Amino acid sequence: MGKIEASNKKFRKELKSGTVALVLLGVLESEGRPMYGYEITRHLEEFTGEGPELKVGALYPVLRSLESSGILTSKVEPSVSGPPRKYYSLTEPGRQVYRDWKDTWAHTRDFVDRILKG
C-alpha cells in the first residue's frame, strides 16, 4: 500500500470513528425505544438503502463505550429466537450529549462545507 492510499485509509477511519457514536445515538433517539445491536444495524441499512457502513461487530465496542460513559444504559432480555439480547437506550444525560454532539456536528459540517466550497 502506497503512502497516498495509507493516508486515505487513515482519513476515512478517523472520520468514521468520529461519527459512528453520533449516528448510533441518533438512531436510538429517533426510534424512541430500546434497541439491540443487530436491530440498530438493520435500521441503518433501511435508512440508507445500502449495506451497513458499520459492521455489526464494530458496533458493539462503541455501544459498550457509550454505556460505560453513562450515555447509554442497557438491559438484557430473553429472545424467543435465540440467545438473550442486550437492549440499549439513551439515559437523560445521554439525550443532552446527543443534542450537544448534533450541534457540534452541524457547526463542523457547515465550517468544512464553507472551506471546501471556497
GULUMTI-741314 format. One record per residue: residue number from 1; residue in one letter; x, y, z of N, C-alpha, C in turn. Coordinates in pm, whole numbers, plus 32768, in hexadecimal, padded with zeros to 4 digits. Atoms other than C-alpha are relative to their C-alpha. Layout:
<pts>
> NUM:A:X:Y:Z:X:Y:Z:X:Y:Z
...
</pts>
This chain:
<pts>
> 1:M:8056:7F8A:8000:8000:8000:8000:805A:807C:8000
> 2:G:7FB2:7F86:800A:808D:8151:7F9A:7FDC:8064:806C
> 3:K:8017:7F99:7F9A:80A1:8286:8074:7F7A:8045:7FEE
> 4:I:8080:7FBC:801A:7F76:832A:7FCB:7F8C:7FA6:802A
> 5:E:8069:805E:7FDA:7E9E:81F4:7FF5:7FF7:7FF3:8097
> 6:A:7FFD:800A:7F6D:7F09:81D8:8162:7FC4:807E:803F
> 7:S:8038:7F82:7FCC:7EB5:8347:819C:7F6A:8004:7FED
> 8:N:8090:8003:801A:7D5F:831B:80FC:7FB9:7FA2:8062
> 9:K:803B:8061:7FA4:7D19:81E8:81D0:7FFA:8039:808E
> 10:K:7FFB:7FC5:7F7B:7D84:829C:830E:7F96:806F:800F
> 11:F:8064:7F94:7FFC:7CAA:83CC:82BB:7F73:7FC7:800C
> 12:R:8085:803D:7FFB:7B77:82F3:8279:7FE5:7FC2:8089
> 13:K:8011:8040:7F7E:7BAF:8232:83BD:7FE7:8067:806D
> 14:E:8011:7F98:7F9B:7BD2:836C:8490:7F7B:8048:7FF2
> 15:L:807F:7FBD:8018:7AA7:8413:83EF:7F8C:7FA6:802D
> 16:K:8069:805F:7FDC:79D3:82DC:841E:7FF6:7FF0:8097
> 17:S:8003:8016:7F6F:7A37:82A9:8589:7FC3:8077:8048
> 18:G:8037:7F8A:7FC1:79D0:840C:85D8:7F6A:8010:7FEC
> 19:T:808E:7FF0:801C:7873:83E3:8547:7FAA:7F89:802B
> 20:V:804C:8079:7FDE:780F:8281:85AA:7FAD:8013:807E
> 21:A:804A:7FEE:7F83:77AD:82DA:870E:7F8B:805E:7FED
> 22:L:806D:7FA2:801A:76DE:8401:8698:7F8E:7FBC:7FB5
> 23:V:8066:8046:804E:7626:8329:859B:7FB4:7F9D:8058
> 24:L:8043:8060:7FA6:75DE:821D:86A1:7F9F:8047:805D
> 25:L:8058:7FB3:7FA8:7552:8320:878F:7F87:8034:7FB3
> 26:G:806D:7FCF:8054:7483:83AF:8673:7F97:7F96:7FE5
> 27:V:805E:806F:8017:73E9:825C:8627:7FAE:7FE6:807E
> 28:L:8048:801A:7F83:7391:821E:8793:7F9F:8070:8022
> 29:E:8058:7F8D:7FE3:7302:837D:87BB:7F88:8001:7FA1
> 30:S:806E:7FF9:8061:7234:836E:867B:7F9D:7F8F:8013
> 31:E:805B:8071:7FE9:71A6:8217:86CB:7FB5:800E:8083
> 32:G:8043:7FE8:7F81:7157:827D:8830:7FE2:7F83:8051
> 33:R:8014:807E:7FB7:7172:811A:88B2:8085:7FB7:8009
> 34:P:7F85:804D:7FF7:7280:802A:8926:8011:7FA7:7F85
> 35:M:7FE2:8052:8075:732C:7F6F:880A:807E:7FAF:801B
> 36:Y:7F86:8052:7FF5:742E:7E59:87F0:8057:8019:7F85
> 37:G:7F9D:7FDD:8066:7567:7E6E:8718:7FDA:7FDC:7F72
> 38:Y:8021:8029:8088:74F7:7DA5:85EB:7F89:804F:7FCD
> 39:E:8076:7FB1:8025:73AC:7E62:85EA:802A:808C:7FD4
> 40:I:7FCD:7F7C:8026:7469:7FAC:85DD:803F:7FFA:7F75
> 41:T:7FC2:8010:8083:7534:7F2C:84B7:7F98:7FF2:7F93
> 42:R:806D:8010:8063:73F8:7EC0:83FF:7FBC:8086:7FE6
> 43:H:803D:7F7C:8010:7364:8018:843E:8056:8058:7FA5
> 44:L:7FA5:7FB2:8054:7498:80BA:83A3:7FF9:7FD2:7F6F
> 45:E:800C:8035:8088:747C:7FD5:8273:7F81:8033:7FBE
> 46:E:807F:7FD1:8035:7310:8034:8244:8005:8095:7FE1
> 47:F:7FF7:7F6F:8011:735F:81A4:826A:8052:8026:7F85
> 48:T:7FA8:7FDD:806F:747A:81A6:816D:7FDC:7FB7:7F80
> 49:G:801E:804F:8076:73F1:809D:8083:8078:7FB3:7FCD
> 50:E:7F85:8044:8026:754D:8007:8079:8029:7FA3:8070
> 51:G:7FC5:8050:7F95:761C:7F10:813D:8031:805D:806C
> 52:P:7FD8:7FA8:7F92:7689:7F91:828D:808B:8039:7FED
> 53:E:7F7D:7FBF:7FFE:77A5:808B:8298:8050:7FCC:8077
> 54:L:7FC8:802B:7F81:77E5:7FF6:83EB:7FE1:7F6E:8015
> 55:K:8016:808E:7FE9:7815:7E84:8422:7FCE:7FEB:808E
> 56:V:803D:801C:7F7E:7752:7DEC:8542:806C:7FF1:806B
> 57:G:7F95:8015:7F9E:7893:7D82:85F0:8042:8080:802E
> 58:A:7FC3:7F7F:7FDD:7917:7EE6:85E8:7FA2:8055:8054
> 59:L:8066:7FB4:7FB8:77D5:7F66:8681:800A:7FEC:8097
> 60:Y:8006:8020:7F71:77F2:7EB6:87D0:8069:8047:8055
> 61:P:7FA2:7FB3:7FAE:7935:7F59:884A:7FD2:8091:8016
> 62:V:8032:7F77:7FF3:7897:80AE:8807:7F8C:8003:8064
> 63:L:8070:8007:7FA2:7758:804B:88BD:8031:7FEF:808F
> 64:R:7FCA:8016:7F79:7822:7FCB:89E7:8043:807F:8036
> 65:S:7FBD:7F85:7FD7:78F0:810A:89EE:7F9A:806B:8029
> 66:L:8068:7F9F:7FE0:77B9:81E4:89E8:7FB9:7FDC:8083
> 67:E:803E:802C:7F82:7724:8112:8AFF:805B:801D:8076
> 68:S:7FA4:7FE8:7F8F:785C:812B:8BD8:800E:8094:801F
> 69:S:7FFC:7F6F:7FEC:7850:82A5:8BA8:7F7F:8036:803D
> 70:G:8080:7FD3:7FC8:76EA:82B2:8C2D:7FA2:803C:7F9A
> 71:I:8054:7FC9:806B:765C:831E:8ADC:7F8F:7FA0:7FDE
> 72:L:8063:8068:8019:75A8:81D5:8AA9:7FF0:7FAA:807D
> 73:T:8016:8068:7F9C:7512:80D4:8B8F:7FD3:7F84:7FB4
> 74:S:8029:8079:8045:74CA:7F6B:8B3A:7FB4:7FA3:805D
> 75:K:804D:8065:7FB7:73E8:7E50:8BA1:7FFE:7F82:7FAA
> 76:V:8001:807F:8047:7408:7CE3:8B40:7F76:7FC0:8010
> 77:E:8083:8040:7FFF:72C3:7C39:8ADF:8007:7F7F:7FB0
> 78:P:8000:807D:804B:727C:7AD6:8A6D:7FC7:8015:7F74
> 79:S:8031:7FFC:8089:723B:7A99:88FC:7FC3:7F79:7FDE
> 80:V:8040:807E:8025:714D:7995:8872:804A:7FBD:7F8B
> 81:S:7FBE:8036:8077:7227:7969:873C:8096:7FEB:8010
> 82:G:7F71:8012:7FEF:737F:7944:87D7:802E:8028:808B
> 83:P:7FCB:7FD9:7F7D:7461:79B9:88EF:7FC2:8084:8030
> 84:P:8035:7F81:7FCC:73FE:7ADA:89D3:803B:8077:7FB4
> 85:R:7FD6:7F87:8047:7418:7C34:8939:8016:8071:8064
> 86:K:7FE2:7F8C:7FAD:74B2:7D69:89D3:7FC6:807B:7FBB
> 87:Y:8043:7F8B:8037:73D2:7E95:8997:803E:807E:803A
> 88:Y:7FC2:7F82:7FD7:746C:7FF0:89A3:7F9B:8071:7FF2
> 89:S:8051:7F87:8009:73BF:8139:89E9:804F:8076:8037
> 90:L:7FBF:7F86:7FD1:7427:82A0:8A24:7FD9:801E:8090
> 91:T:801E:7FCD:7F7B:7442:831F:8B87:7FD8:8093:7FEF
> 92:E:8020:7F70:800A:73C9:847F:8BD6:807E:8052:7FE2
> 93:P:7F86:7FB7:8027:7531:8502:8BD8:802A:7FDF:7F71
> 94:G:7FE1:8027:8089:755F:843E:8A94:7FB2:804F:7F99
> 95:R:8051:7FAE:805C:7445:8502:89F2:803E:808C:7FF1
> 96:Q:7FBD:7F7D:8008:74FA:8647:8A48:8081:7FF4:7FAF
> 97:V:7F86:8016:804D:7641:85BA:89C2:7FDE:7FF8:7F6C
> 98:Y:802A:800C:808C:758C:855E:8880:7FE2:808A:7FC4
> 99:R:8020:7F79:8032:7504:86C0:885B:8080:8052:7FED
> 100:D:7F81:7FB7:800A:7660:8752:889F:8051:7FD1:7F88
> 101:W:7FB2:8036:8070:770A:8668:87A7:7FC1:8023:7F7B
> 102:K:8047:7FDD:807C:75FF:86AD:86A2:801E:8091:7FDA
> 103:D:7FDE:7F73:8019:763E:8825:86C4:8091:800D:7FD2
> 104:T:7F73:7FFD:8027:77B6:87ED:86B0:8011:7FCF:7F72
> 105:W:7FFA:8036:8088:7788:8719:8578:7FD0:8068:7F9B
> 106:A:8038:7F9D:805D:76B2:8825:84D1:8062:8073:7FEB
> 107:H:7F9E:7F92:800D:77B1:8938:851A:807B:7FD2:7FB3
> 108:T:7F8A:8034:8044:78D3:885E:84A8:7FE3:7FEA:7F6C
> 109:R:8028:8018:808B:781D:87F3:836A:7FF7:8083:7FB4
> 110:D:800E:7F7D:8042:77C5:895B:8315:8087:8041:7FE8
> 111:F:7F79:7FC6:800C:792B:89CE:8353:804E:7FBC:7F8F
> 112:V:7FB8:804B:8067:79C1:88BA:827C:7FC5:801D:7F76
> 113:D:8041:7FE1:8081:78C3:88F8:8167:8029:808A:7FCD
> 114:R:7FD8:7F79:802A:7917:8A6C:8163:8091:8001:7FCB
> 115:I:7F74:8006:8029:7A8C:8A22:814A:800D:7FB7:7F7B
> 116:L:7FF3:804F:807A:7A67:8919:803D:7FC0:8042:7F87
> 117:K:8040:7FB9:8070:7981:89F2:7F6A:804C:807E:7FD9
> 118:G:7FAF:7F8B:8020:7A7E:8B0B:7F78:7FBD:807A:802A
</pts>
